[in-house]
Amino acid sequence: MPKPPVPLSGSVCVPCRLAAIGAVVAVLAGGFAYTAGWLSPARLTTSRIVNTFQAAAGQPHPGYRRNHAKGLCVEGHFDSNGDGAVLSSAAVFAPGRTPVTGRFAIPGGNPSAPDTSTPVRSLALLFQLPNGEQWRTGMNSTPVFAVHTPEQFYQQLLAAKPDPATGKPDPVKLKAFYAANPETQPFQAWVKGHSPSSSLANGAYYGINAFLFTDRAGNTRAVRWAMVPDTPYAPITDAQKAARNYLAADLNQRLDSGPLRWHLILTVAQPGDPIGDATLQWPDDRQHIDAGTLVLEHTTSQEDGTCRDVNFDPTVLPSGIKPSDDPLLAARSAAYAVSYQRRTREEALNPALHRTQANGDHS
């Protein structure tokens, strides 16, 4: 067993639609901001985080996610083998098949950024459970996160903001941030020791944050998960490092030969393991359960594909799974809500926005 290494139609009142979207998202974002303690003027706010993402992108990119802006939609299903039911009563772990909509992406707010602009890739998934519930998750190609609090994340964004003169982050500022935040060392060490994979298809993707799984008997355990590929890992090549865009073309070429598969590996914490700190891994000897196989079958453009209007909020969970006390979960949920509100408003005000961008204009 492997271990983890709506478009408008008819007559629509656009202002009314915007008001409805804004009201719902504002309530959600406000609720998470309140629980995270961000509403004090002296503290960090969700909007400041999202605004910093926008500034780091260099110029406005209306209609796109404020982070992970470059990506493509994928579709497929999850075949559960039933073994995950020992940990959670969630319907997704009962034996059977669950439809999945997903999205591969790279971090950053520029949808035209080079694929090699970051060593990290992401895979977000929405499992549509037969009982009407959903499980949404956003995973990265690193098993740990660089920081463990929203404030640290914001400071990292400021340190990594591109210098207008060079278009790249100031190495002095980055070095100072890392020196002041030793919690980033596990992430830095992992990235240095693991070359990015040569494809989206042969990389593992990690949930990073811990979640609480409850079984039918009421037992609750902390769990992390990873998607581990059947496709053998290979490191990025020199030719790929020199290419600006290769990940999407490579994935489509592989899918032309058939579906791609990953195993959903659930890792169970033991007493004393850090539950609320995404910068720390759990020991390798923890229990690992192969809960089934993710099968991805085809892609569509993020401009008009099935994932375009999905907010991959990691706190949208089915019965049997709950968030842990990791502060990044509330921060991610709130930031995703603000990003979703902004981009859907831009799309509603300009229905032709993505049609233009799908033809190659990402400005």
N, C-alpha and C positions, 0 to 999 in steps of 0.2 A: 504494500500500500504506500503510495507516495506521501511524502511529507511536504508541508509548505516550504521550500527554500526561501386649433380648429378653424380650418380655414373658414372665412365668412361666406354665407350663401343666402340667397333670397334678399329680402329687405331687412336690413339690420340697422339698429340704432347704435352707431359706433360709440358715441359718448356714453350711452347707457351701458354698453358692454364694458367699456373702460371703467366706468364707475363701479360696476359689479365686481370686475376683476380686482380693482384697486381696494374695494372694501374688504373682500375676502382675504386677500394677501396681506393687507395692512393689519387685520386682526391677527392672522397667524404669525406674521413677523413680529408684531408688537408683543404677542404672548410669549414667544421665545425670547425676545429681547428682555422682557420683564423678568422671566425666570432666570435668565443669565446675569441679571443685575447690571444691564447696560444703559438703563434709562437716565441715570444720573449724568448731568452735563460734564462732570469731571471724568467720566469713564468712557471707554471705547463704545462706539455704536456700530451697528451693522452697516449703516450707510457709509460710514467712514471707511470700512473695509472694502466695500464694493466700489466706492469712489477711487480708492487707491488702485484696485485692479484696473479700472478704466484708465487711470493716468499712466499706469505701467504699460498699457497697450499702445501708447503713443498717439493715438487718434481715435475718434469715436468709431465704433463698429456696430451700428444700430441693428437690432434684431438678433444679436448673438449673445450667447452666455458671456458673463463678465469674466469667468475663468473657464478653462477648458473649452475655449471658443472654437478651436480647430478639431473637427472630428467627423465621424460618419456613423450612420445608423446601421444596426444589425438586427436580424430577426432569427428566431429559432425556438427551441423548447428545452425544458429541463426534464430529464427522465429520473425520477426518484426511485431508489431501490428499497426504500422503507427503513433503512438503517438510522436515518436522522431522527426518527420518531422516538428513539430512546431518550433523546435530549429535549425535544420540543413537540408540543401538540399541534403546531402549525400545519395546516393542510398541505403545504408544499412538500412536507416530508413523508406524507402517506405514499405508498407505492402508486405510481402512475405518471402521467405526462402533464406538464404545466407550460402554457405558451409564454414566451419571453420576448420582450422588446428591449434592445440595448443600444449602447453607444460606446465606441472607442474614441479616445481623444488624447490630446497632450495638454499639459498645463499652460496657462497664459491666456491673455485676453485678445490676442491677435489671430483671427481665423486664417491668415495667410502666413503665419510664422513657419520657418523651416521645421521639418520633422525632428531635426537634431538640435533644436534650440533648447531642449531639456532632456535629461536622461530618463525622465519619468513618463510613463504612459498610464492611461486609466481605462477602466472598463466599468460602465454603469449598466445596471440591469433592472428591469421591472418584470416581476413574476406576476401573472394574472391568475390568481387562484380560483378554483372552481366554485368556491363559496362566495365569490364577489370581493374578497379581500385582495390586497396587493402587498407585495414585498418589494421594496425599492432599496437598492444598495449601490454605493459608489466605491470602487476599489482602485488602488494604485499598484504599480509594479514594484513597489518597495514594501517590505513587511512592517516597517516602522515609519512614523511621521517625524518631520524635523523638529517640531515644537509640540508642547502639550497644553498650551493655554491660548485663548483668542488674542490676548494682548501680545504674547510672543509672536504669534502669526502676523499680526499687524506690523510689529517692529521689523520682522523679516521682510515683509513686502516693501517697507520704506527703504530698508538697506539694499534691496535688490532692484529698486527702481532704476531704469536705464538713465545713464548720463546723456543729456541731449547732444553733447559733442561727439560721443562715440557710439551711441545707440546701445551700449552695454552697461551692465551694473558696474559701479565703482568698486574694485576689489578691496580697497582700503575700508570702505564702509561694511562690506560683507565680512571681512576678517574681524572687524571690531564687533559686529553682531555675534558672530560665532564664538568669539572669545568671551563675550559677556553672557553667553547662554550655553554652558557646557552640556545642557540636555540635548543639544543638537548633534553631539559626537556619535551616537549610534547610527543615526541616519547618514552622516558624512562617511563613516567607516563602511557602511553597507554599500553605498553608491560607489565608493572608490574600489571596493573589492568585487563588484558585480557589473560587468559590462552590460549595457542594454542589449536585449535580444535583437536578432536580425529581422524580426517580424512581430506583428501584433499577435500572430497565431501561435508562436512558440514561447510566449512569456507567461509567467504566473502573475496573478492579480490578487491582492490581499485586502481584506476588509479593514484592517488596521485597528479600528476601534473595537472594544469589547461590547457585547450585548448579553442580555440575560435571557436564557432559554428556560422555559418551564414545561415539564412533561405533563401527561394526563393525571399523574398521581400528585401533582403540585410541587414536585421537586424543582428547584431553580439552581442553575449553574451558569457561570460566566463562560462565554464562548467567543472565539474569533474564527474567521473562516478565510479560505483562500480558494481560488480557481486555479488548479494545476493542469497544465496542458498535456494532451496526449502527444502533440507534436514535439519532437526533441528540441531542446534549447540549442541555439547557436548564437554566438556573439555577433554584434553589428560588424559589417565589413567596412573596409576603407572606402570602397566605392559608395556605399550607402551613407557614410559620414560626409561625403562630398555632395550628396544629392539633397535637393531642397524638399522634394515630395516623392516619397517612395512607399510609405506605409500602406496607404489606401490601395494603390495599384497592386502591391504584393499580396494584400489580403484577398482582393478580388480574384487574382490569379489562382491562389490556393483554393478558394471556394469554387472556382470553375471545375476543379477536380473532385469536389465532394465536400460534405460538411466537415466542420472543425469541432473538436471536442475538448472539454476541460472537465476534471473531476472536482466536485465541491467537497473540500476537506474541512471538517469542523474540528477545531482544537479546543479542548476543555481545560479550563484553568484549575489549578489546585490552590488550596488555602495559602495566602501570602503572595500569590501572583498579583502584579499590578493591574488593576481593572480600569482605573481612570486615567492612565497615562499611556498615550499612543506612541511615545518615544521609546518604550521598552518592550522587547520581545519576551515571550515566555520560554522556558527551557524546552529543548527539543524532545525530552522524554515524556511530554504531556500526551494524554490520550488523543488520538486522531481517528476520526470516523469519516469514511468515504460515503457521503450521503446520496450520491448519484452523479449523473453526467449532464453537463450543459452542452447542447448541440446547437451551433450557429450555422445557418444555411445560406443566407444571402445578405447583401448590404443594400442600402439606399442612401441617397444624398441627405445630409443633415438639413439642407435648405427646404426639402419637401418630403422627407422621409417620416417614418412612423415615430421616430424619437424626437422630432423637432419640438413638439409642444409638451414634452414630458419634463417635469421637474423631478430629478432623481434625488429627492430628499431622503436621506438615509434613516430618518425617523418615521417614515411611512412603513409600518410593520404589521404583520398579521398577528392574530391571537396566538400566544405561545412564544413570542419574541418581544422583548422590551429594551429600550435604551439603557445603557449603564450610566453611571454618574460622570463619565468622561465629558469634560466641559466643551470639547471640540464638537460634540454631536449637536448641542443646542446652537452653537455658533454656525455650524455648517447649514443647519436647517434654516436659520434666520437669514443667512447670506443668500442661500439658494432662492428663498422666497422673494427677496428684494431684486435679485437678478432676473427672476422669472417675471416679476411685475414690470420691470423696465423693458425687457425685450418684447413681451407680448403687447405692451402699450405701443411700442414702436411699430410692430407688425400691424396692429389694428389701424393706426393712423396712416400707414402706407402699405396696403395689401399687396402691391407689386414688389415690395422690398426684396423678398427672397427669390422671386422670379428673376430679378435683375442680377442678384448675387450668384444664382445658380448658373448663370451664363458667363461667370468669370470675374465679375466686378465685386470685390470684397471691400471696397473702400467705404 
